[in-house]
Amino acid sequence: MLNSTRQRRRALGMLILLSTFGAAAPAAGQSSAQLPLQFDFLAPGARSLALGGAFIGAADDATTAFINPAGLALLSRLELSAEVRYRRIETPFLKGGRIAGTITNIGPDTVQGPVYATGVEDYVSPAYFSFIVPFNRVTLAAYAHELVRVDSSFENDGVFRQSVLLGTPSDRSRTLPISGSRQVTIRNYGGSVGVRLNDRLSVGGGISAYTFDLDGAFARYIFEGDVFSPPDRTIVSATATQEGSGVSLGANLGVLWTVTGAVKIGASYRYGPSFSFTQRDQVPVEQFDLVRTGDFRVPDVFGVGVEWRLSPSVRLVADYDRVRYSELKEDFADIQAIASGRPDQLKIDDADEFHGGVEYVFLQAAKPFALRAGLWWDPDHSIRYEPTAAGDSIDLLYSATLPGGEDVMHYTFGGGIAITGNVEINAGADFSKRTTAVTASAVVRF
C-alpha cells in the first residue's frame, strides 16, 4: 500500500513537471513560457541601420571592425566613435483560452481557441564603442558591442483542454498557470585588423571576447479552487531556473574587393562563441530536483554585400546574410523539452536575410549631410513545435504554446551630418511589426 502511494505521488509529480516545463516556452515571435521566443543578433551602426542593415560591401566606418574587418584598411584617420541605441521588442505568449474540447462558459472558460498576450520590453543602452588606428596599409581597431539584450517576463493563466478520465472525455481540465522572467545579455569586446593588399583588394580579421549572463526563473502555481478559479500565485507547484555566465572567444573574417571606381563587393564570416549554462527543475511535493548543463551557442553568420556608387552623391547597397539560428536548438532549446520526450519536434530555422538601402549626400551644403533609407527581410526564426502523427493532447498544447512566428519586413531611414571636418553625427531608425530600434552615433576624427 505504501509503495502504491509513493508510485502515485511520483506519477503526480512527473505529470506536474511535464505540464509545467515540458510544454512551457523569450529574442520575431512565438509564444511560450520557458523556451526562447526569438533572439535577434543585430549589427552595430547608425549608418548601417538606416541603410537597411546593408554594410558588408560599403564597410566604410568604424563598425566594419565587427561587420567586415577588411573595410578597416580603407580608413585613413585616427578616430573614436560611440553609439547609443533604443530598442522595443514585442513578444507574444500563450495567455489562456481553450485548445481542445468545448467551452463550458464557466468562469474564464469562454473563449474557443488559444488566447495570446504580448510582452513588451524596451530599453536604452550603449551599443558600440570603437577606437581606430591606421598605419599605412594596415588599420587596427578595438571595440565593444552589445550583441544581445533580453529582459522579458510573462504570466500565463493556464489553458483549458479536454482530458479522458476512466475512458470518458471531460472538458473540465486546465493546465496549471505559469509565470516567468528571463534576462540575457551578450557583449563583445574585440580587436580587428584590416590589411590593404593592393589598391583593389583588402582582407581583415578579428578576435573577440564575448561575455554572457543568463538569469531565468519560472514557476507553476495551483488554482484558488477548482480549474475554473483564478490562479493562486502564492503556492508554487514546480519551478525551473536557468543560470549562466562566462567568457568565450569568437572570430570574424572579411574581404573587400573594389571592382571598379563605382562598385565594391565584400564578404564576411563571423564565428559565434558557445557558453555553458545550467537548468534546475524542482517539484517540491515530489522532492524532485534535477540539474542539467548545456550550451548556449551564438549563431554563425555568413554574408556578402555590394556597394554601387551611381554618382559622388548617390550610392546603393545590398547584402545577403545567412544566420544559423538553428544552432540555438541543441541544448538551449532541447534541454528545456526533455521532460516532454519530444525535443525533436522543436524547430528553429536558419534565416536568409536580404538587406538593401540608398544614400544621398548633399555635398554642396555648408555642412554636408546625408539622407538614408532602406528595408530588409527578416524571416521567422522563432522556435516552433511541429506535431507528431499522433496529434495527441501534448501536440495540441505544444502547438498552441509554440505556434511559430511570421516573416517580417523592416523599414529603415536616417541621416547624418558633418558638424566639422573632424566631427560627424548619424542617426537611424528601424521599424517592423515586432520591433523598433532608434540609434544615434558620434564620430571624432583626428
Backbone torsions as a table, in degrees:
resi	resn	phi	psi	omega
1	MET	NA	-42.3	179.3
2	LEU	-63.9	-43.6	179.3
3	ASN	-63.1	-38.4	179.5
4	SER	-63.9	-40.1	178.1
5	THR	-63.7	-43.8	178.8
6	ARG	-62.4	-40.2	179.2
7	GLN	-63.0	-41.3	179.3
8	ARG	-64.5	-40.9	179.0
9	ARG	-63.7	-41.6	179.9
10	ARG	-65.0	-41.5	178.4
11	ALA	-62.7	-41.9	178.4
12	LEU	-62.6	-43.1	180.0
13	GLY	-62.3	-42.4	-179.6
14	MET	-69.4	-33.7	176.0
15	LEU	-65.5	-39.9	176.4
16	ILE	-62.6	-45.0	-179.8
17	LEU	-62.0	-42.3	-179.4
18	LEU	-63.6	-48.3	-178.4
19	SER	-70.3	-22.3	-178.2
20	THR	-80.1	-56.1	-169.7
21	PHE	-116.8	-19.9	174.3
22	GLY	-65.8	-35.2	-177.4
23	ALA	-103.7	3.9	-179.7
24	ALA	-86.5	152.0	177.9
25	ALA	-133.1	NA	NA
26	PRO	NA	NA	NA
27	ALA	NA	NA	NA
28	ALA	NA	89.0	-31.2
29	GLY	-151.4	147.7	166.2
30	GLN	-125.5	-173.7	-173.6
31	SER	-129.4	134.8	-179.4
32	SER	-174.9	-179.2	-177.2
33	ALA	-103.7	-54.3	-171.1
34	GLN	-103.4	-36.2	-179.5
35	LEU	-71.0	152.4	178.9
36	PRO	-68.1	140.0	176.3
37	LEU	-77.9	-57.6	177.0
38	GLN	-166.3	130.0	173.5
39	PHE	-101.0	141.4	175.3
40	ASP	-119.2	128.1	-179.6
41	PHE	-110.0	98.4	-169.5
42	LEU	-97.8	143.9	174.6
43	ALA	-79.3	152.5	178.9
44	PRO	-80.2	171.1	171.0
45	GLY	113.2	121.3	175.2
46	ALA	-70.4	-36.3	179.8
47	ARG	-68.0	-47.4	-179.2
48	SER	-67.3	-36.9	177.3
49	LEU	-58.6	-45.5	-179.3
50	ALA	-66.8	-23.2	179.4
51	LEU	-92.7	23.3	178.8
52	GLY	73.9	18.9	-179.6
53	GLY	78.3	8.6	-179.4
54	ALA	-90.3	111.2	-176.1
55	PHE	-150.6	-1.0	-177.8
56	ILE	-65.9	-39.5	178.6
57	GLY	-83.3	-27.1	178.5
58	ALA	-75.1	-59.5	170.4
59	ALA	44.5	53.3	-174.3
60	ASP	-128.3	27.0	168.7
61	ASP	-143.8	-174.2	-170.8
62	ALA	-65.2	-24.1	-179.3
63	THR	-69.3	-11.4	176.7
64	THR	-64.0	-18.6	175.4
65	ALA	-57.5	-32.1	178.0
66	PHE	-97.4	-41.0	-172.3
67	ILE	-78.3	-48.4	178.3
68	ASN	-154.9	92.7	-172.4
69	PRO	-61.3	-15.8	177.3
70	ALA	-62.6	-30.0	-179.5
71	GLY	-66.1	-18.1	177.9
72	LEU	-57.2	-33.4	-176.3
73	ALA	-63.5	-17.8	-179.7
74	LEU	-90.4	-6.4	179.4
75	LEU	-88.8	125.6	-170.6
76	SER	-113.3	2.5	-178.0
77	ARG	-126.5	147.0	172.4
78	LEU	-64.2	133.4	-178.2
79	GLU	-153.3	154.0	171.8
80	LEU	-118.0	140.8	176.9
81	SER	-142.0	152.2	178.7
82	ALA	-146.9	148.3	-178.8
83	GLU	-137.0	140.4	173.2
84	VAL	-121.8	138.3	-174.0
85	ARG	-132.3	138.1	171.0
86	TYR	-103.1	135.6	179.1
87	ARG	-132.2	138.6	172.1
88	ARG	-129.3	128.4	-176.7
89	ILE	-129.4	130.6	176.6
90	GLU	-108.5	126.4	-175.3
91	THR	-125.7	116.9	178.0
92	PRO	-77.0	148.8	174.7
93	PHE	-146.2	155.5	-178.9
94	LEU	-70.9	120.7	-175.5
95	LYS	-101.9	-42.9	-176.9
96	GLY	-177.7	-145.5	-177.7
97	GLY	90.7	-170.2	178.8
98	ARG	-123.2	129.0	-177.5
99	ILE	-103.6	-12.1	177.3
100	ALA	-159.1	151.5	-178.2
101	GLY	87.3	-168.9	-176.7
102	THR	-114.7	136.7	-179.6
103	ILE	-60.9	144.2	-178.6
104	THR	-100.5	-13.9	-174.7
105	ASN	61.0	25.3	174.0
106	ILE	-101.0	127.1	179.2
107	GLY	56.5	-129.2	-178.0
108	PRO	-82.7	-1.1	-177.6
109	ASP	-80.7	72.9	-175.5
110	THR	-127.4	-0.7	-175.3
111	VAL	-122.5	121.6	175.7
112	GLN	-83.2	122.0	-178.7
113	GLY	105.0	161.8	-178.9
114	PRO	-69.2	147.3	176.4
115	VAL	-115.7	130.0	-177.7
116	TYR	-113.7	144.9	172.7
117	ALA	-117.9	169.1	-177.3
118	THR	-121.6	124.9	173.0
119	GLY	-89.8	139.0	-177.8
120	VAL	-121.2	129.9	173.3
121	GLU	-128.0	135.9	175.2
122	ASP	-143.5	150.6	-176.1
123	TYR	-161.9	161.1	172.4
124	VAL	-123.1	131.7	-178.8
125	SER	-155.2	158.0	172.2
126	PRO	-62.1	132.9	-175.4
127	ALA	-108.1	-30.9	-174.4
128	TYR	-160.5	142.0	173.0
129	PHE	-144.6	137.8	-177.9
130	SER	-147.7	158.8	177.2
131	PHE	-135.8	120.2	-174.6
132	ILE	-112.2	130.9	179.6
133	VAL	-129.8	110.9	178.9
134	PRO	-89.9	145.5	174.4
135	PHE	-137.4	93.4	177.3
136	ASN	52.9	-109.7	-178.3
137	ARG	-90.6	-0.6	-178.1
138	VAL	-121.6	135.3	176.7
139	THR	-128.2	133.1	-179.9
140	LEU	-107.2	150.0	178.8
141	ALA	-142.2	140.6	169.3
142	ALA	-122.2	138.7	-175.0
143	TYR	-151.6	160.8	171.9
144	ALA	-130.2	140.3	-172.6
145	HIS	-147.9	131.7	173.1
146	GLU	-88.2	106.8	-174.0
147	LEU	-81.9	-42.8	-176.7
148	VAL	-140.4	138.9	170.2
149	ARG	-144.8	119.5	178.7
150	VAL	-126.5	131.5	176.1
151	ASP	-144.8	84.9	-170.8
152	SER	-122.0	155.8	176.4
153	SER	-152.0	162.0	-177.6
154	PHE	-161.7	165.5	171.4
155	GLU	-138.8	121.1	178.5
156	ASN	-104.2	135.3	-177.0
157	ASP	-90.7	-2.8	-174.7
158	GLY	91.2	137.4	-179.2
159	VAL	-106.1	144.9	177.2
160	PHE	-80.7	144.8	178.6
161	ARG	-151.5	179.4	179.6
162	GLN	-102.6	139.1	176.2
163	SER	-126.2	166.5	178.8
164	VAL	-121.3	120.1	-179.7
165	LEU	-120.5	116.0	-178.5
166	LEU	55.3	39.6	176.8
167	GLY	82.1	0.3	-178.6
168	THR	-110.5	123.1	178.1
169	PRO	-65.9	142.6	178.2
170	SER	-137.5	137.0	177.3
171	ASP	-92.7	5.0	-178.4
172	ARG	-95.7	60.1	-179.4
173	SER	-136.4	144.2	-175.9
174	ARG	-153.4	137.1	175.8
175	THR	-70.5	153.4	-180.0
176	LEU	-70.2	143.5	178.9
177	PRO	-67.8	154.9	-177.3
178	ILE	-142.6	149.6	171.5
179	SER	-139.2	160.4	-179.0
180	GLY	-171.7	168.7	175.9
181	SER	-147.8	151.7	177.1
182	ARG	-145.7	134.2	173.5
183	GLN	-122.3	127.5	176.6
184	VAL	-132.6	128.4	175.4
185	THR	-133.2	128.2	175.7
186	ILE	-126.6	120.8	177.6
187	ARG	-118.0	155.0	-173.2
188	ASN	-129.0	122.6	177.7
189	TYR	-118.0	108.8	-168.8
190	GLY	-131.7	167.0	172.4
191	GLY	-132.4	136.7	-178.6
192	SER	-134.5	158.8	177.0
193	VAL	-136.7	137.8	174.4
194	GLY	-118.2	136.9	-177.2
195	VAL	-125.5	126.0	177.6
196	ARG	-89.8	106.5	-177.7
197	LEU	-73.4	-37.7	174.7
198	ASN	-157.4	-169.2	-175.9
199	ASP	-68.7	-13.3	-176.8
200	ARG	-115.5	-22.3	-170.6
201	LEU	-124.7	130.0	175.5
202	SER	-130.3	149.4	175.9
203	VAL	-130.6	161.4	180.0
204	GLY	-160.6	165.3	178.3
205	GLY	-163.9	166.4	-179.6
206	GLY	-160.7	161.2	175.7
207	ILE	-123.4	139.0	-177.8
208	SER	-129.4	145.1	169.0
209	ALA	-103.4	113.8	179.6
210	TYR	-96.3	136.8	172.9
211	THR	-106.9	146.9	-173.0
212	PHE	-134.3	130.7	174.7
213	ASP	-135.5	123.5	179.7
214	LEU	-129.8	130.9	177.3
215	ASP	-145.5	108.9	-179.7
216	GLY	-129.1	142.2	178.5
217	ALA	-141.4	128.2	-176.1
218	PHE	-135.3	143.8	-177.9
219	ALA	-143.7	143.0	171.6
220	ARG	-102.3	147.6	-179.0
221	TYR	-126.4	175.4	174.4
222	ILE	-105.0	-176.0	176.6
223	PHE	-102.2	158.5	-179.7
224	GLU	-65.7	-31.1	178.1
225	GLY	-140.7	-116.0	176.5
226	ASP	-83.7	-171.9	-173.9
227	VAL	-68.7	-12.0	178.4
228	PHE	-93.6	5.1	-178.8
229	SER	-90.6	163.3	175.9
230	PRO	-67.0	157.5	175.8
231	PRO	-63.3	142.1	172.4
232	ASP	-103.6	97.4	-174.6
233	ARG	-85.7	14.4	174.1
234	THR	-94.4	-13.0	-178.8
235	ILE	-120.1	117.4	-177.6
236	VAL	-95.8	129.4	178.2
237	SER	-97.0	-26.8	179.1
238	ALA	-162.6	153.3	-179.5
239	THR	-137.2	159.6	169.7
240	ALA	-144.5	140.7	176.9
241	THR	-130.3	151.4	175.1
242	GLN	-129.0	134.5	178.9
243	GLU	-140.8	140.4	176.1
244	GLY	-165.9	142.2	174.1
245	SER	-158.4	150.9	179.5
246	GLY	163.9	-178.8	179.5
247	VAL	-128.2	136.2	178.9
248	SER	-145.2	156.2	-175.1
249	LEU	-96.6	143.9	171.8
250	GLY	-131.4	175.0	-177.8
251	ALA	-149.6	157.0	173.7
252	ASN	-141.5	151.8	-179.7
253	LEU	-134.5	152.0	178.4
254	GLY	-156.1	159.6	175.7
255	VAL	-141.2	145.6	-179.7
256	LEU	-138.8	124.7	-176.2
257	TRP	-121.4	121.6	174.3
258	THR	-86.6	100.0	-175.2
259	VAL	-69.4	-49.5	175.1
260	THR	-139.0	-177.5	177.1
261	GLY	-64.8	-16.9	-177.0
262	ALA	-107.5	-16.5	-171.5
263	VAL	-125.9	130.8	171.5
264	LYS	-124.8	144.8	176.8
265	ILE	-126.3	134.1	179.8
266	GLY	-129.8	159.3	174.4
267	ALA	-145.4	147.8	-179.7
268	SER	-148.3	155.4	175.6
269	TYR	-138.2	132.0	-179.9
270	ARG	-123.9	121.9	179.6
271	TYR	-94.7	121.1	-176.9
272	GLY	-86.5	145.8	179.5
273	PRO	-79.5	171.5	177.8
274	SER	-125.0	140.0	-178.2
275	PHE	-127.3	146.6	178.4
276	SER	-89.0	142.5	174.4
277	PHE	-142.8	161.7	177.4
278	THR	-121.6	146.9	174.3
279	GLN	-124.9	133.6	180.0
280	ARG	-122.1	121.4	178.1
281	ASP	-108.1	132.6	-179.3
282	GLN	-135.6	137.9	171.6
283	VAL	-124.7	97.2	-172.8
284	PRO	-55.6	-42.9	-176.5
285	VAL	-62.3	-26.3	-177.7
286	GLU	-100.2	-5.1	-172.8
287	GLN	56.4	35.7	179.0
288	PHE	-89.9	129.2	-177.3
289	ASP	-147.0	109.5	-176.0
290	LEU	-126.3	127.7	178.0
291	VAL	-116.5	128.4	178.5
292	ARG	-128.4	152.3	-179.7
293	THR	-120.9	137.2	178.6
294	GLY	-146.0	-173.4	-178.5
295	ASP	-119.4	139.2	169.9
296	PHE	-102.8	119.0	-175.0
297	ARG	-109.2	122.9	173.3
298	VAL	-74.0	125.9	-174.4
299	PRO	-61.2	142.3	170.5
300	ASP	-72.6	151.6	-179.4
301	VAL	-134.2	129.9	172.3
302	PHE	-119.6	136.8	-179.0
303	GLY	-147.2	155.0	172.8
304	VAL	-133.0	149.9	-178.6
305	GLY	-151.9	161.8	179.6
306	VAL	-138.1	143.5	171.1
307	GLU	-120.1	133.2	179.3
308	TRP	-128.5	113.6	178.5
309	ARG	-90.0	110.5	179.3
310	LEU	-75.9	-27.4	178.4
311	SER	-163.1	174.0	176.2
312	PRO	-58.0	-21.7	-177.2
313	SER	-99.5	-20.6	-171.2
314	VAL	-124.1	133.9	172.1
315	ARG	-141.6	149.3	174.3
316	LEU	-113.3	141.8	177.9
317	VAL	-132.3	148.6	178.2
318	ALA	-150.8	139.8	178.5
319	ASP	-131.6	153.1	164.9
320	TYR	-124.2	129.5	178.4
321	ASP	-123.5	134.6	172.0
322	ARG	-108.2	112.2	-176.5
323	VAL	-109.6	123.0	-174.0
324	ARG	-89.0	68.9	179.4
325	TYR	-63.5	-22.7	-179.1
326	SER	-61.4	-18.5	178.5
327	GLU	-67.3	-14.6	176.1
328	LEU	-77.1	-17.9	-175.6
329	LYS	-69.1	-51.8	-176.4
330	GLU	-62.9	126.8	-177.5
331	ASP	75.0	-69.0	-169.6
332	PHE	-62.3	-43.1	175.8
333	ALA	-84.0	-47.3	-172.9
334	ASP	-63.7	-37.9	-175.4
335	ILE	-64.2	-22.5	-179.6
336	GLN	-86.4	-5.9	-177.3
337	ALA	-118.3	8.9	-177.6
338	ILE	-60.8	-38.6	-177.2
339	ALA	-60.1	-28.7	-179.1
340	SER	-77.8	-20.5	-175.2
341	GLY	76.2	9.8	-176.0
342	ARG	-131.9	43.8	178.4
343	PRO	-63.9	-24.9	-179.8
344	ASP	-66.2	-18.3	-179.9
345	GLN	-82.8	-9.1	176.0
346	LEU	-80.3	133.6	-177.3
347	LYS	-130.6	139.9	171.3
348	ILE	-134.8	119.7	-177.8
349	ASP	-85.2	142.8	166.1
350	ASP	-65.6	157.0	-175.3
351	ALA	-114.7	133.3	170.4
352	ASP	-102.9	99.4	-176.5
353	GLU	-95.4	139.4	176.8
354	PHE	-122.0	124.9	-175.9
355	HIS	-121.9	144.6	176.6
356	GLY	-154.3	149.4	179.4
357	GLY	-159.5	165.9	178.2
358	VAL	-135.4	145.1	179.1
359	GLU	-131.4	137.3	173.3
360	TYR	-124.8	125.9	-178.5
361	VAL	-108.4	125.8	177.5
362	PHE	-86.3	86.1	-173.0
363	LEU	-71.4	-25.2	-176.0
364	GLN	-87.5	-3.4	179.6
365	ALA	-68.7	154.0	178.6
366	ALA	-56.6	-39.9	171.6
367	LYS	-121.1	101.9	-175.7
368	PRO	-51.8	135.1	178.3
369	PHE	-139.4	160.9	-175.6
370	ALA	-127.0	146.5	170.2
371	LEU	-116.1	140.4	-175.1
372	ARG	-136.3	151.4	175.7
373	ALA	-153.7	155.9	-179.7
374	GLY	-170.9	-177.0	174.2
375	LEU	-156.4	161.1	175.3
376	TRP	-153.9	151.4	-175.8
377	TRP	-97.1	122.2	-176.1
378	ASP	-114.1	94.7	-178.7
379	PRO	-66.5	151.5	177.9
380	ASP	-58.9	125.1	175.1
381	HIS	-132.8	34.1	174.3
382	SER	-84.2	161.5	174.7
383	ILE	-76.2	134.1	177.5
384	ARG	-133.6	159.5	179.0
385	TYR	-108.5	127.6	176.0
386	GLU	-102.9	117.5	-175.0
387	PRO	-60.2	152.5	173.0
388	THR	-80.4	174.8	178.2
389	ALA	-66.4	-21.4	-178.1
390	ALA	-66.2	-35.5	-178.4
391	GLY	57.6	37.9	-174.7
392	ASP	-86.7	-169.4	-175.8
393	SER	-64.6	-34.0	177.3
394	ILE	-66.2	-41.5	176.7
395	ASP	-59.3	-43.6	-179.4
396	LEU	-62.4	-42.9	-178.0
397	LEU	-68.3	-45.8	-179.1
398	TYR	-66.4	-39.2	-179.4
399	SER	-63.8	-36.4	177.2
400	ALA	-73.9	-34.9	-178.4
401	THR	-74.6	-37.7	-177.0
402	LEU	-125.8	70.1	-176.1
403	PRO	-77.3	-9.7	-172.8
404	GLY	86.4	169.3	-177.7
405	GLY	-110.6	-145.9	-179.6
406	GLU	-142.7	155.9	173.5
407	ASP	-67.8	143.3	-174.2
408	VAL	-130.9	138.8	172.3
409	MET	-98.7	131.6	176.5
410	HIS	-103.2	138.6	177.7
411	TYR	-116.6	131.8	-173.0
412	THR	-129.8	154.8	172.6
413	PHE	-160.8	166.7	179.2
414	GLY	170.9	-168.9	-179.7
415	GLY	-168.4	176.4	179.6
416	GLY	-155.2	157.7	180.0
417	ILE	-143.1	140.6	174.2
418	ALA	-87.8	103.0	-178.8
419	ILE	-64.1	-45.4	173.1
420	THR	-138.8	-175.2	176.4
421	GLY	-68.0	-13.8	-176.6
422	ASN	-113.6	-13.9	-174.1
423	VAL	-123.5	130.7	179.3
424	GLU	-132.7	139.2	177.7
425	ILE	-123.6	136.4	178.8
426	ASN	-132.8	152.9	176.7
427	ALA	-143.9	152.8	179.1
428	GLY	-154.6	159.1	178.8
429	ALA	-140.1	146.0	-179.5
430	ASP	-133.3	123.6	-178.0
431	PHE	-124.7	136.2	172.3
432	SER	-146.0	177.8	179.4
433	LYS	-64.4	-23.8	-173.0
434	ARG	-108.8	-31.0	-172.5
435	THR	-134.7	157.2	171.3
436	THR	-135.3	135.7	175.6
437	ALA	-136.1	132.3	175.2
438	VAL	-130.8	129.6	-173.9
439	THR	-138.0	153.5	177.2
440	ALA	-140.7	141.9	-179.2
441	SER	-138.6	156.2	176.6
442	ALA	-132.6	142.0	179.6
443	VAL	-127.5	131.4	174.5
444	VAL	-119.4	121.7	-179.7
445	ARG	-109.4	146.2	-177.6
446	PHE	-119.3	NA	NA
